[in-house]
Amino acid sequence: MAEIQTGILLATNRGLYEPGHAEPSAFSGMHVAGLTVDGTTVHAVVGRHEIWRTEDSVGALRDATWEKVARVEHQAVALCRRPGALLVGTQEAHLLRIGRGDGGQGNNASPLDSFEEAPGRDEWFTPWGGPPATRTIDTADDGDLFVNVHVGGILRSTDNGESWQQTIDIRTDVHQVLFHDATGMIFAPSARGFAESSDRGGSWTVTTAGLDFPYMRAVAIAGDTILASASNGPHGDRGAVYSRPIGSREPFARCTAGLPEWFSGNVDTFCLEAGGGATEEIAVIAAPGGTVYLSEDGARHWREIASGLPQINAVAIAD
């Protein structure tokens, strides 16, 4: 097998793995999700309710020292690192903040009260009737904050979370929000296709051009290429990853070189990642069934780098 790109982390139902290792590097036997990597600092959601951190080198995770920085009441879904704080999105659509240096065993994640009063909150829902969740979070270099609620659209804050504005029809059913600093665009895969905004959420377009199916879960950016996953439904059996140049209006094209014709289900939110490492053209797909694919040329070609892993909940790539 060709050399495996280092710095790839895989959060699974049975621990935190690195490609090329048969056993987990940390949290063996535990549910791990919500990875964030910032330099040599890694945060992870462990056991659904605990936030753990290590500041050891990503390349030495098997010997890393981890500390628990918070335990949260509602299941943690998403993490986002921003200057001076870690943001935590949870089930029942809460947004929490952990300040720099917080640690210990208690519940020291502070809720953002402003988010509890966000516009349209009474309309948030899920298709199956359960409570909504704060599903994904992203931040711009200038400090603007974008939060995707499932199902509740995308909210934007320009004042560090003091107030919020709704930016998209919640019925679009967005599954991820990704802000691209280089272009100032927002990308959002949804149940209705690929939504994007060039004015920070003031207006949106939704396209399905080039997609075999409109149901979408994940988005990532590899160099100058947008990657997005789509399938034939929330419980579908034909999933794929598609690509398109950033800023282009051409249709998406299905990625095929080195990949199966179809994945057996959705390439889920958090399971498509790109960037980091020595080149921004690195991309990783964590496919249903515990198989991992790597591209090092902006998603033009792929190769399998791991298989037979437990269910993968999130992928991260070291900067």
LINKA-V850128 format. One record per residue. RES is the residue in one letter. SS is DSSP state (helix for helix, strand for strand, loop for the rest). OMEGA is omega in whole degrees, -180 to 180 (999 if undefined). Layout:
res:RES ss:SS omega:OMEGA
res:RES ss:SS omega:OMEGA
//
This chain:
res:M ss:loop omega:178
res:A ss:loop omega:-179
res:E ss:loop omega:-179
res:I ss:loop omega:177
res:Q ss:loop omega:180
res:T ss:loop omega:178
res:G ss:loop omega:177
res:I ss:strand omega:-179
res:L ss:strand omega:-176
res:L ss:strand omega:177
res:A ss:strand omega:-175
res:T ss:strand omega:177
res:N ss:loop omega:-175
res:R ss:loop omega:177
res:G ss:strand omega:179
res:L ss:strand omega:-176
res:Y ss:strand omega:167
res:E ss:loop omega:179
res:P ss:loop omega:-180
res:G ss:loop omega:179
res:H ss:loop omega:-178
res:A ss:loop omega:-178
res:E ss:loop omega:180
res:P ss:loop omega:177
res:S ss:loop omega:179
res:A ss:strand omega:174
res:F ss:loop omega:-178
res:S ss:loop omega:177
res:G ss:loop omega:-175
res:M ss:loop omega:177
res:H ss:loop omega:-180
res:V ss:strand omega:-179
res:A ss:strand omega:168
res:G ss:strand omega:-176
res:L ss:strand omega:165
res:T ss:strand omega:178
res:V ss:strand omega:178
res:D ss:strand omega:-174
res:G ss:loop omega:178
res:T ss:loop omega:179
res:T ss:strand omega:178
res:V ss:strand omega:170
res:H ss:strand omega:179
res:A ss:strand omega:171
res:V ss:strand omega:-177
res:V ss:strand omega:180
res:G ss:loop omega:175
res:R ss:loop omega:-175
res:H ss:loop omega:-178
res:E ss:strand omega:177
res:I ss:strand omega:-179
res:W ss:strand omega:-177
res:R ss:strand omega:167
res:T ss:strand omega:176
res:E ss:loop omega:175
res:D ss:loop omega:-179
res:S ss:loop omega:177
res:V ss:helix omega:-179
res:G ss:helix omega:-179
res:A ss:helix omega:-175
res:L ss:helix omega:-178
res:R ss:helix omega:179
res:D ss:helix omega:-175
res:A ss:loop omega:172
res:T ss:loop omega:-178
res:W ss:loop omega:173
res:E ss:strand omega:176
res:K ss:strand omega:-177
res:V ss:strand omega:178
res:A ss:strand omega:167
res:R ss:strand omega:-175
res:V ss:loop omega:-176
res:E ss:loop omega:-180
res:H ss:loop omega:-177
res:Q ss:loop omega:178
res:A ss:strand omega:-177
res:V ss:strand omega:-172
res:A ss:strand omega:174
res:L ss:strand omega:175
res:C ss:strand omega:178
res:R ss:strand omega:172
res:R ss:strand omega:-174
res:P ss:loop omega:176
res:G ss:loop omega:-175
res:A ss:strand omega:169
res:L ss:strand omega:177
res:L ss:strand omega:-178
res:V ss:strand omega:173
res:G ss:strand omega:-174
res:T ss:strand omega:168
res:Q ss:strand omega:-176
res:E ss:loop omega:168
res:A ss:loop omega:173
res:H ss:loop omega:177
res:L ss:strand omega:-175
res:L ss:strand omega:179
res:R ss:strand omega:173
res:I ss:strand omega:-177
res:G ss:strand omega:178
res:R ss:loop omega:178
res:G ss:loop omega:178
res:D ss:loop omega:178
res:G ss:loop omega:178
res:G ss:loop omega:-171
res:Q ss:loop omega:-174
res:G ss:loop omega:176
res:N ss:loop omega:-176
res:N ss:loop omega:175
res:A ss:loop omega:-175
res:S ss:strand omega:178
res:P ss:strand omega:172
res:L ss:loop omega:-176
res:D ss:helix omega:-180
res:S ss:helix omega:-179
res:F ss:helix omega:177
res:E ss:helix omega:-179
res:E ss:loop omega:-178
res:A ss:loop omega:-179
res:P ss:loop omega:179
res:G ss:loop omega:-175
res:R ss:helix omega:-178
res:D ss:helix omega:-179
res:E ss:helix omega:-179
res:W ss:loop omega:-175
res:F ss:loop omega:167
res:T ss:loop omega:-179
res:P ss:loop omega:-177
res:W ss:loop omega:175
res:G ss:loop omega:178
res:G ss:loop omega:179
res:P ss:loop omega:176
res:P ss:loop omega:-180
res:A ss:strand omega:169
res:T ss:strand omega:-164
res:R ss:strand omega:179
res:T ss:strand omega:-178
res:I ss:strand omega:173
res:D ss:strand omega:-177
res:T ss:strand omega:178
res:A ss:loop omega:179
res:D ss:loop omega:-179
res:D ss:loop omega:175
res:G ss:loop omega:177
res:D ss:loop omega:-175
res:L ss:strand omega:-179
res:F ss:strand omega:-177
res:V ss:strand omega:178
res:N ss:strand omega:176
res:V ss:strand omega:178
res:H ss:strand omega:2
res:V ss:loop omega:-179
res:G ss:loop omega:177
res:G ss:strand omega:-180
res:I ss:strand omega:178
res:L ss:strand omega:-179
res:R ss:strand omega:173
res:S ss:strand omega:178
res:T ss:loop omega:-176
res:D ss:loop omega:175
res:N ss:loop omega:175
res:G ss:loop omega:178
res:E ss:loop omega:178
res:S ss:loop omega:-173
res:W ss:loop omega:174
res:Q ss:strand omega:176
res:Q ss:strand omega:-173
res:T ss:loop omega:-175
res:I ss:loop omega:177
res:D ss:loop omega:-176
res:I ss:helix omega:-180
res:R ss:helix omega:174
res:T ss:helix omega:176
res:D ss:loop omega:-177
res:V ss:strand omega:-179
res:H ss:loop omega:177
res:Q ss:loop omega:171
res:V ss:loop omega:180
res:L ss:strand omega:177
res:F ss:strand omega:-178
res:H ss:strand omega:-174
res:D ss:loop omega:-175
res:A ss:loop omega:-178
res:T ss:loop omega:-175
res:G ss:loop omega:-178
res:M ss:strand omega:174
res:I ss:strand omega:177
res:F ss:strand omega:-174
res:A ss:strand omega:173
res:P ss:strand omega:-175
res:S ss:strand omega:178
res:A ss:loop omega:-177
res:R ss:loop omega:-179
res:G ss:strand omega:-174
res:F ss:strand omega:180
res:A ss:strand omega:176
res:E ss:strand omega:-179
res:S ss:strand omega:178
res:S ss:loop omega:-179
res:D ss:loop omega:175
res:R ss:loop omega:174
res:G ss:loop omega:178
res:G ss:loop omega:177
res:S ss:loop omega:-175
res:W ss:loop omega:166
res:T ss:strand omega:178
res:V ss:strand omega:-179
res:T ss:strand omega:170
res:T ss:loop omega:-175
res:A ss:loop omega:178
res:G ss:loop omega:-180
res:L ss:loop omega:174
res:D ss:loop omega:179
res:F ss:loop omega:-174
res:P ss:loop omega:-175
res:Y ss:strand omega:-171
res:M ss:strand omega:-177
res:R ss:strand omega:-168
res:A ss:strand omega:177
res:V ss:strand omega:175
res:A ss:strand omega:180
res:I ss:strand omega:178
res:A ss:strand omega:-177
res:G ss:loop omega:178
res:D ss:loop omega:-176
res:T ss:strand omega:171
res:I ss:strand omega:172
res:L ss:strand omega:179
res:A ss:strand omega:179
res:S ss:strand omega:178
res:A ss:strand omega:180
res:S ss:strand omega:180
res:N ss:loop omega:172
res:G ss:loop omega:-177
res:P ss:loop omega:176
res:H ss:loop omega:-175
res:G ss:loop omega:-178
res:D ss:loop omega:177
res:R ss:loop omega:179
res:G ss:strand omega:180
res:A ss:strand omega:173
res:V ss:strand omega:-176
res:Y ss:strand omega:179
res:S ss:strand omega:177
res:R ss:strand omega:177
res:P ss:strand omega:176
res:I ss:loop omega:179
res:G ss:loop omega:-179
res:S ss:loop omega:173
res:R ss:loop omega:179
res:E ss:loop omega:-179
res:P ss:loop omega:170
res:F ss:loop omega:175
res:A ss:strand omega:-179
res:R ss:strand omega:175
res:C ss:loop omega:-174
res:T ss:loop omega:-171
res:A ss:loop omega:180
res:G ss:loop omega:-180
res:L ss:loop omega:173
res:P ss:loop omega:179
res:E ss:loop omega:178
res:W ss:loop omega:166
res:F ss:strand omega:-174
res:S ss:loop omega:179
res:G ss:loop omega:-178
res:N ss:loop omega:160
res:V ss:loop omega:-163
res:D ss:loop omega:169
res:T ss:loop omega:-177
res:F ss:loop omega:-177
res:C ss:loop omega:172
res:L ss:strand omega:-174
res:E ss:strand omega:180
res:A ss:strand omega:-180
res:G ss:loop omega:180
res:G ss:loop omega:178
res:G ss:loop omega:-177
res:A ss:loop omega:-179
res:T ss:loop omega:178
res:E ss:loop omega:-177
res:E ss:loop omega:175
res:I ss:loop omega:176
res:A ss:strand omega:-178
res:V ss:strand omega:173
res:I ss:strand omega:170
res:A ss:strand omega:-172
res:A ss:strand omega:173
res:P ss:loop omega:-179
res:G ss:loop omega:174
res:G ss:loop omega:176
res:T ss:strand omega:-176
res:V ss:strand omega:179
res:Y ss:strand omega:-179
res:L ss:strand omega:168
res:S ss:strand omega:177
res:E ss:loop omega:-179
res:D ss:loop omega:176
res:G ss:loop omega:174
res:A ss:loop omega:177
res:R ss:loop omega:179
res:H ss:loop omega:-177
res:W ss:loop omega:172
res:R ss:strand omega:178
res:E ss:strand omega:180
res:I ss:strand omega:177
res:A ss:strand omega:178
res:S ss:loop omega:177
res:G ss:loop omega:179
res:L ss:loop omega:171
res:P ss:loop omega:179
res:Q ss:loop omega:-179
res:I ss:strand omega:-178
res:N ss:strand omega:-178
res:A ss:strand omega:176
res:V ss:strand omega:173
res:A ss:strand omega:178
res:I ss:strand omega:-180
res:A ss:loop omega:176
res:D ss:loop omega:999
//
